[in-house]
Amino acid sequence: MILKIVPDVVPRTRPLILSGSSLASDAARLMRQHDAGAVLVVDDDDLLGIFTERDVSFRVIAAGYNPQQVTLDKVMTPDPRTIKAGDTVLSALEIMEAGHFRHLPVADNGEMVGVVAMRDVLYGTNKQIARELQHMSVDLPDDCRIVSDIMSNNILVTLEGDASVSQASELMKSYDIGAVVILRDNRLAGIFTERDVSFRVVAEGLDPDAITLDEVMSADLVTISAGESCQSVVEKMQKGNFRHLPIMQDNRVAGILSIRDLFSYIRHKLETSFQNAMISRSRNMMASD
């Protein structure tokens, strides 16, 4: 069965909607209330833009705007690309990767029926490829582990706990990353993500220049180890609804793994298995002729 965006990846729901004159702080509070990563900006039933957690960090805080004063029409991503409810997860993934999108509005006959996140699409894509492998009676790869390739390709940015939220946001924007690691005496003390910027700072009306990372970071950490299986990491991310996990090696932080990096790596493993299975099937068919 080919998985479709609605209802296989996300249910048909009314997305979060605000007007262009709404404040960035209003959007952050709404996203926190619904545990969502984006709101659509709509005026007179016309989709003007999309405003995401990343926009809160990059376009508001890192840009020096006051979230309680700047309106969404000033900091949203305008004219967003949309996908159809009946699009497949694989086609949606291609659109997201080509445009570097993390959220896409979902339309059905001109009506906005939801917003799909990269995380949802990646889950669906891997599920689709895994189904194809199972249909071909091919085992899923068991060599999928957190390896040096993943760690070396990631940018690890660390800060001390007395750094401000504004400093962290500026660094995240500069390196185009979604999280920084907080160290204390060169040891892991916490993690601070763009979701924390939205939910723990802007939605609470706190001053990003005055608030330190010690005050708003996530300190009750779940970590993963170099060499840990992908399945184990997926289970940890799903259970805790995490999108970033520190990678530990020899009791030190060796990197940080995003859910996007993890599923891209898993998809590569699955696609390799799928290609090998197709080659094997073709050879068997040729040998039987």
TORMIKOL-236666 format. One record per residue (C-alpha): residue number from 1; residue in three letters; z, x, y. Coordinates in steps of 0.05 Angstrom, whole numbers, plus 5000, padded with zeros to 4 digits. Layout:
<recs>
rec num=NUM&residu=ALA&pz=Z&px=X&py=Y
...
</recs>
This chain:
<recs>
rec num=1&residu=MET&pz=5000&px=5000&py=5000
rec num=2&residu=ILE&pz=4981&px=5026&py=5069
rec num=3&residu=LEU&pz=5041&px=5025&py=5115
rec num=4&residu=LYS&pz=5031&px=4990&py=5182
rec num=5&residu=ILE&pz=5071&px=5001&py=5246
rec num=6&residu=VAL&pz=5096&px=4929&py=5245
rec num=7&residu=PRO&pz=5133&px=4911&py=5201
rec num=8&residu=ASP&pz=5134&px=4972&py=5155
rec num=9&residu=VAL&pz=5158&px=5022&py=5207
rec num=10&residu=VAL&pz=5191&px=4979&py=5261
rec num=11&residu=PRO&pz=5205&px=4905&py=5262
rec num=12&residu=ARG&pz=5171&px=4859&py=5311
rec num=13&residu=THR&pz=5221&px=4855&py=5368
rec num=14&residu=ARG&pz=5222&px=4846&py=5443
rec num=15&residu=PRO&pz=5225&px=4915&py=5474
rec num=16&residu=LEU&pz=5273&px=4934&py=5529
rec num=17&residu=ILE&pz=5238&px=4918&py=5595
rec num=18&residu=LEU&pz=5256&px=4933&py=5668
rec num=19&residu=SER&pz=5218&px=4929&py=5733
rec num=20&residu=GLY&pz=5193&px=4989&py=5771
rec num=21&residu=SER&pz=5246&px=4977&py=5824
rec num=22&residu=SER&pz=5303&px=4985&py=5774
rec num=23&residu=LEU&pz=5346&px=5047&py=5779
rec num=24&residu=ALA&pz=5345&px=5104&py=5729
rec num=25&residu=SER&pz=5419&px=5092&py=5717
rec num=26&residu=ASP&pz=5405&px=5019&py=5699
rec num=27&residu=ALA&pz=5355&px=5043&py=5647
rec num=28&residu=ALA&pz=5404&px=5093&py=5618
rec num=29&residu=ARG&pz=5457&px=5039&py=5611
rec num=30&residu=LEU&pz=5408&px=4991&py=5579
rec num=31&residu=MET&pz=5385&px=5044&py=5529
rec num=32&residu=ARG&pz=5457&px=5061&py=5512
rec num=33&residu=GLN&pz=5475&px=4988&py=5503
rec num=34&residu=HIS&pz=5418&px=4979&py=5453
rec num=35&residu=ASP&pz=5420&px=5050&py=5424
rec num=36&residu=ALA&pz=5347&px=5058&py=5443
rec num=37&residu=GLY&pz=5307&px=5117&py=5468
rec num=38&residu=ALA&pz=5260&px=5083&py=5517
rec num=39&residu=VAL&pz=5249&px=5023&py=5562
rec num=40&residu=LEU&pz=5182&px=4995&py=5585
rec num=41&residu=VAL&pz=5169&px=4988&py=5659
rec num=42&residu=VAL&pz=5134&px=4921&py=5672
rec num=43&residu=ASP&pz=5117&px=4884&py=5735
rec num=44&residu=ASP&pz=5081&px=4816&py=5735
rec num=45&residu=ASP&pz=5070&px=4822&py=5660
rec num=46&residu=ASP&pz=5032&px=4888&py=5671
rec num=47&residu=LEU&pz=5055&px=4950&py=5634
rec num=48&residu=LEU&pz=5064&px=5003&py=5687
rec num=49&residu=GLY&pz=5099&px=5057&py=5649
rec num=50&residu=ILE&pz=5151&px=5079&py=5599
rec num=51&residu=PHE&pz=5218&px=5113&py=5614
rec num=52&residu=THR&pz=5252&px=5153&py=5560
rec num=53&residu=GLU&pz=5314&px=5195&py=5547
rec num=54&residu=ARG&pz=5272&px=5256&py=5559
rec num=55&residu=ASP&pz=5251&px=5229&py=5627
rec num=56&residu=VAL&pz=5325&px=5221&py=5644
rec num=57&residu=SER&pz=5336&px=5295&py=5630
rec num=58&residu=PHE&pz=5271&px=5324&py=5655
rec num=59&residu=ARG&pz=5246&px=5278&py=5710
rec num=60&residu=VAL&pz=5313&px=5256&py=5739
rec num=61&residu=ILE&pz=5370&px=5306&py=5728
rec num=62&residu=ALA&pz=5329&px=5370&py=5722
rec num=63&residu=ALA&pz=5287&px=5348&py=5782
rec num=64&residu=GLY&pz=5349&px=5338&py=5825
rec num=65&residu=TYR&pz=5345&px=5263&py=5833
rec num=66&residu=ASN&pz=5406&px=5219&py=5838
rec num=67&residu=PRO&pz=5399&px=5170&py=5779
rec num=68&residu=GLN&pz=5437&px=5117&py=5818
rec num=69&residu=GLN&pz=5386&px=5119&py=5874
rec num=70&residu=VAL&pz=5318&px=5137&py=5845
rec num=71&residu=THR&pz=5275&px=5079&py=5819
rec num=72&residu=LEU&pz=5236&px=5079&py=5754
rec num=73&residu=ASP&pz=5168&px=5076&py=5787
rec num=74&residu=LYS&pz=5184&px=5145&py=5815
rec num=75&residu=VAL&pz=5205&px=5178&py=5749
rec num=76&residu=MET&pz=5171&px=5139&py=5693
rec num=77&residu=THR&pz=5112&px=5163&py=5652
rec num=78&residu=PRO&pz=5056&px=5120&py=5681
rec num=79&residu=ASP&pz=5001&px=5084&py=5643
rec num=80&residu=PRO&pz=5027&px=5100&py=5573
rec num=81&residu=ARG&pz=4983&px=5100&py=5512
rec num=82&residu=THR&pz=4995&px=5039&py=5468
rec num=83&residu=ILE&pz=4983&px=5027&py=5394
rec num=84&residu=LYS&pz=4970&px=4962&py=5356
rec num=85&residu=ALA&pz=5019&px=4930&py=5310
rec num=86&residu=GLY&pz=4969&px=4937&py=5253
rec num=87&residu=ASP&pz=4957&px=5011&py=5263
rec num=88&residu=THR&pz=4975&px=5056&py=5204
rec num=89&residu=VAL&pz=5031&px=5107&py=5208
rec num=90&residu=LEU&pz=4982&px=5163&py=5198
rec num=91&residu=SER&pz=4938&px=5141&py=5256
rec num=92&residu=ALA&pz=5000&px=5133&py=5300
rec num=93&residu=LEU&pz=5023&px=5203&py=5282
rec num=94&residu=GLU&pz=4956&px=5232&py=5302
rec num=95&residu=ILE&pz=4961&px=5197&py=5370
rec num=96&residu=MET&pz=5032&px=5222&py=5381
rec num=97&residu=GLU&pz=5017&px=5293&py=5362
rec num=98&residu=ALA&pz=4953&px=5296&py=5403
rec num=99&residu=GLY&pz=4987&px=5269&py=5465
rec num=100&residu=HIS&pz=5056&px=5300&py=5453
rec num=101&residu=PHE&pz=5086&px=5231&py=5456
rec num=102&residu=ARG&pz=5154&px=5214&py=5428
rec num=103&residu=HIS&pz=5152&px=5139&py=5441
rec num=104&residu=LEU&pz=5093&px=5091&py=5441
rec num=105&residu=PRO&pz=5092&px=5018&py=5463
rec num=106&residu=VAL&pz=5067&px=4972&py=5408
rec num=107&residu=ALA&pz=5020&px=4915&py=5428
rec num=108&residu=ASP&pz=4996&px=4854&py=5390
rec num=109&residu=ASN&pz=4941&px=4812&py=5423
rec num=110&residu=GLY&pz=4961&px=4839&py=5491
rec num=111&residu=GLU&pz=5036&px=4825&py=5481
rec num=112&residu=MET&pz=5087&px=4881&py=5478
rec num=113&residu=VAL&pz=5123&px=4872&py=5412
rec num=114&residu=GLY&pz=5162&px=4937&py=5407
rec num=115&residu=VAL&pz=5168&px=5011&py=5418
rec num=116&residu=VAL&pz=5159&px=5061&py=5361
rec num=117&residu=ALA&pz=5192&px=5129&py=5363
rec num=118&residu=MET&pz=5167&px=5194&py=5334
rec num=119&residu=ARG&pz=5225&px=5193&py=5285
rec num=120&residu=ASP&pz=5203&px=5125&py=5257
rec num=121&residu=VAL&pz=5131&px=5148&py=5251
rec num=122&residu=LEU&pz=5151&px=5212&py=5216
rec num=123&residu=TYR&pz=5194&px=5175&py=5166
rec num=124&residu=GLY&pz=5136&px=5127&py=5153
rec num=125&residu=THR&pz=5085&px=5183&py=5146
rec num=126&residu=ASN&pz=5125&px=5221&py=5095
rec num=127&residu=LYS&pz=5139&px=5156&py=5057
rec num=128&residu=GLN&pz=5064&px=5141&py=5056
rec num=129&residu=ILE&pz=5045&px=5210&py=5030
rec num=130&residu=ALA&pz=5101&px=5208&py=4978
rec num=131&residu=ARG&pz=5075&px=5140&py=4954
rec num=132&residu=GLU&pz=5006&px=5169&py=4945
rec num=133&residu=LEU&pz=5034&px=5227&py=4905
rec num=134&residu=GLN&pz=5074&px=5180&py=4861
rec num=135&residu=HIS&pz=5012&px=5137&py=4850
rec num=136&residu=MET&pz=4977&px=5199&py=4825
rec num=137&residu=SER&pz=5036&px=5215&py=4780
rec num=138&residu=VAL&pz=5050&px=5280&py=4818
rec num=139&residu=ASP&pz=5121&px=5304&py=4829
rec num=140&residu=LEU&pz=5146&px=5314&py=4899
rec num=141&residu=PRO&pz=5155&px=5388&py=4918
rec num=142&residu=ASP&pz=5223&px=5415&py=4900
rec num=143&residu=ASP&pz=5215&px=5480&py=4940
rec num=144&residu=CYS&pz=5224&px=5446&py=5007
rec num=145&residu=ARG&pz=5282&px=5484&py=5039
rec num=146&residu=ILE&pz=5303&px=5506&py=5108
rec num=147&residu=VAL&pz=5268&px=5573&py=5112
rec num=148&residu=SER&pz=5259&px=5628&py=5162
rec num=149&residu=ASP&pz=5192&px=5599&py=5185
rec num=150&residu=ILE&pz=5227&px=5539&py=5213
rec num=151&residu=MET&pz=5282&px=5579&py=5247
rec num=152&residu=SER&pz=5234&px=5631&py=5277
rec num=153&residu=ASN&pz=5189&px=5577&py=5307
rec num=154&residu=ASN&pz=5246&px=5542&py=5343
rec num=155&residu=ILE&pz=5275&px=5560&py=5410
rec num=156&residu=LEU&pz=5351&px=5568&py=5409
rec num=157&residu=VAL&pz=5383&px=5561&py=5478
rec num=158&residu=THR&pz=5457&px=5573&py=5483
rec num=159&residu=LEU&pz=5506&px=5560&py=5540
rec num=160&residu=GLU&pz=5580&px=5567&py=5552
rec num=161&residu=GLY&pz=5621&px=5504&py=5558
rec num=162&residu=ASP&pz=5633&px=5513&py=5632
rec num=163&residu=ALA&pz=5559&px=5505&py=5648
rec num=164&residu=SER&pz=5540&px=5441&py=5683
rec num=165&residu=VAL&pz=5498&px=5384&py=5656
rec num=166&residu=SER&pz=5447&px=5399&py=5710
rec num=167&residu=GLN&pz=5441&px=5471&py=5685
rec num=168&residu=ALA&pz=5431&px=5447&py=5614
rec num=169&residu=SER&pz=5379&px=5396&py=5634
rec num=170&residu=GLU&pz=5340&px=5448&py=5674
rec num=171&residu=LEU&pz=5339&px=5495&py=5614
rec num=172&residu=MET&pz=5317&px=5439&py=5567
rec num=173&residu=LYS&pz=5261&px=5422&py=5614
rec num=174&residu=SER&pz=5242&px=5495&py=5623
rec num=175&residu=TYR&pz=5237&px=5507&py=5548
rec num=176&residu=ASP&pz=5213&px=5436&py=5531
rec num=177&residu=ILE&pz=5269&px=5425&py=5481
rec num=178&residu=GLY&pz=5316&px=5368&py=5467
rec num=179&residu=ALA&pz=5383&px=5403&py=5457
rec num=180&residu=VAL&pz=5424&px=5464&py=5474
rec num=181&residu=VAL&pz=5480&px=5496&py=5434
rec num=182&residu=ILE&pz=5548&px=5509&py=5466
rec num=183&residu=LEU&pz=5585&px=5572&py=5446
rec num=184&residu=ARG&pz=5657&px=5593&py=5456
rec num=185&residu=ASP&pz=5674&px=5666&py=5441
rec num=186&residu=ASN&pz=5605&px=5672&py=5409
rec num=187&residu=ARG&pz=5622&px=5617&py=5360
rec num=188&residu=LEU&pz=5592&px=5548&py=5355
rec num=189&residu=ALA&pz=5632&px=5498&py=5397
rec num=190&residu=GLY&pz=5585&px=5440&py=5407
rec num=191&residu=ILE&pz=5516&px=5413&py=5418
rec num=192&residu=PHE&pz=5488&px=5377&py=5479
rec num=193&residu=THR&pz=5424&px=5335&py=5474
rec num=194&residu=GLU&pz=5380&px=5295&py=5520
rec num=195&residu=ARG&pz=5411&px=5232&py=5490
rec num=196&residu=ASP&pz=5478&px=5258&py=5515
rec num=197&residu=VAL&pz=5449&px=5265&py=5584
rec num=198&residu=SER&pz=5428&px=5192&py=5583
rec num=199&residu=PHE&pz=5486&px=5160&py=5547
rec num=200&residu=ARG&pz=5546&px=5204&py=5564
rec num=201&residu=VAL&pz=5529&px=5224&py=5635
rec num=202&residu=VAL&pz=5479&px=5180&py=5671
rec num=203&residu=ALA&pz=5500&px=5114&py=5638
rec num=204&residu=GLU&pz=5572&px=5130&py=5656
rec num=205&residu=GLY&pz=5555&px=5146&py=5729
rec num=206&residu=LEU&pz=5580&px=5218&py=5724
rec num=207&residu=ASP&pz=5557&px=5274&py=5771
rec num=208&residu=PRO&pz=5512&px=5321&py=5730
rec num=209&residu=ASP&pz=5527&px=5378&py=5779
rec num=210&residu=ALA&pz=5602&px=5371&py=5771
rec num=211&residu=ILE&pz=5609&px=5352&py=5697
rec num=212&residu=THR&pz=5613&px=5411&py=5649
rec num=213&residu=LEU&pz=5585&px=5412&py=5579
rec num=214&residu=ASP&pz=5656&px=5418&py=5550
rec num=215&residu=GLU&pz=5669&px=5348&py=5576
rec num=216&residu=VAL&pz=5608&px=5313&py=5547
rec num=217&residu=MET&pz=5582&px=5354&py=5489
rec num=218&residu=SER&pz=5586&px=5332&py=5416
rec num=219&residu=ALA&pz=5642&px=5376&py=5386
rec num=220&residu=ASP&pz=5651&px=5341&py=5319
rec num=221&residu=LEU&pz=5591&px=5377&py=5289
rec num=222&residu=VAL&pz=5551&px=5370&py=5226
rec num=223&residu=THR&pz=5513&px=5434&py=5210
rec num=224&residu=ILE&pz=5462&px=5456&py=5159
rec num=225&residu=SER&pz=5452&px=5522&py=5124
rec num=226&residu=ALA&pz=5392&px=5568&py=5118
rec num=227&residu=GLY&pz=5364&px=5554&py=5048
rec num=228&residu=GLU&pz=5391&px=5482&py=5045
rec num=229&residu=SER&pz=5343&px=5432&py=5013
rec num=230&residu=CYS&pz=5302&px=5387&py=5058
rec num=231&residu=GLN&pz=5328&px=5326&py=5020
rec num=232&residu=SER&pz=5399&px=5345&py=5036
rec num=233&residu=VAL&pz=5382&px=5354&py=5110
rec num=234&residu=VAL&pz=5345&px=5287&py=5112
rec num=235&residu=GLU&pz=5406&px=5253&py=5083
rec num=236&residu=LYS&pz=5452&px=5285&py=5136
rec num=237&residu=MET&pz=5405&px=5265&py=5192
rec num=238&residu=GLN&pz=5399&px=5193&py=5167
rec num=239&residu=LYS&pz=5474&px=5185&py=5154
rec num=240&residu=GLY&pz=5495&px=5210&py=5222
rec num=241&residu=ASN&pz=5433&px=5186&py=5260
rec num=242&residu=PHE&pz=5424&px=5258&py=5284
rec num=243&residu=ARG&pz=5360&px=5285&py=5315
rec num=244&residu=HIS&pz=5383&px=5357&py=5322
rec num=245&residu=LEU&pz=5426&px=5399&py=5275
rec num=246&residu=PRO&pz=5450&px=5471&py=5284
rec num=247&residu=ILE&pz=5428&px=5519&py=5229
rec num=248&residu=MET&pz=5483&px=5566&py=5206
rec num=249&residu=GLN&pz=5472&px=5633&py=5172
rec num=250&residu=ASP&pz=5528&px=5684&py=5159
rec num=251&residu=ASN&pz=5576&px=5641&py=5200
rec num=252&residu=ARG&pz=5532&px=5647&py=5261
rec num=253&residu=VAL&pz=5483&px=5598&py=5294
rec num=254&residu=ALA&pz=5414&px=5620&py=5271
rec num=255&residu=GLY&pz=5375&px=5563&py=5301
rec num=256&residu=ILE&pz=5371&px=5489&py=5315
rec num=257&residu=LEU&pz=5330&px=5440&py=5275
rec num=258&residu=SER&pz=5299&px=5378&py=5306
rec num=259&residu=ILE&pz=5279&px=5318&py=5265
rec num=260&residu=ARG&pz=5208&px=5328&py=5288
rec num=261&residu=ASP&pz=5207&px=5400&py=5261
rec num=262&residu=LEU&pz=5239&px=5378&py=5196
rec num=263&residu=PHE&pz=5189&px=5323&py=5181
rec num=264&residu=SER&pz=5130&px=5364&py=5203
rec num=265&residu=TYR&pz=5151&px=5416&py=5152
rec num=266&residu=ILE&pz=5162&px=5364&py=5098
rec num=267&residu=ARG&pz=5095&px=5332&py=5113
rec num=268&residu=HIS&pz=5061&px=5400&py=5106
rec num=269&residu=LYS&pz=5095&px=5408&py=5038
rec num=270&residu=LEU&pz=5074&px=5338&py=5016
rec num=271&residu=GLU&pz=5003&px=5347&py=5041
rec num=272&residu=THR&pz=4997&px=5413&py=5003
rec num=273&residu=SER&pz=5021&px=5379&py=4940
rec num=274&residu=PHE&pz=4972&px=5322&py=4952
rec num=275&residu=GLN&pz=4913&px=5369&py=4962
rec num=276&residu=ASN&pz=4932&px=5408&py=4900
rec num=277&residu=ALA&pz=4935&px=5344&py=4860
rec num=278&residu=MET&pz=4866&px=5322&py=4885
rec num=279&residu=ILE&pz=4837&px=5390&py=4866
rec num=280&residu=SER&pz=4869&px=5385&py=4797
rec num=281&residu=ARG&pz=4843&px=5315&py=4787
rec num=282&residu=SER&pz=4772&px=5336&py=4808
rec num=283&residu=ARG&pz=4773&px=5394&py=4759
rec num=284&residu=ASN&pz=4797&px=5349&py=4703
rec num=285&residu=MET&pz=4742&px=5299&py=4718
rec num=286&residu=MET&pz=4689&px=5355&py=4718
rec num=287&residu=ALA&pz=4716&px=5383&py=4653
rec num=288&residu=SER&pz=4712&px=5315&py=4619
rec num=289&residu=ASP&pz=4638&px=5304&py=4638
</recs>
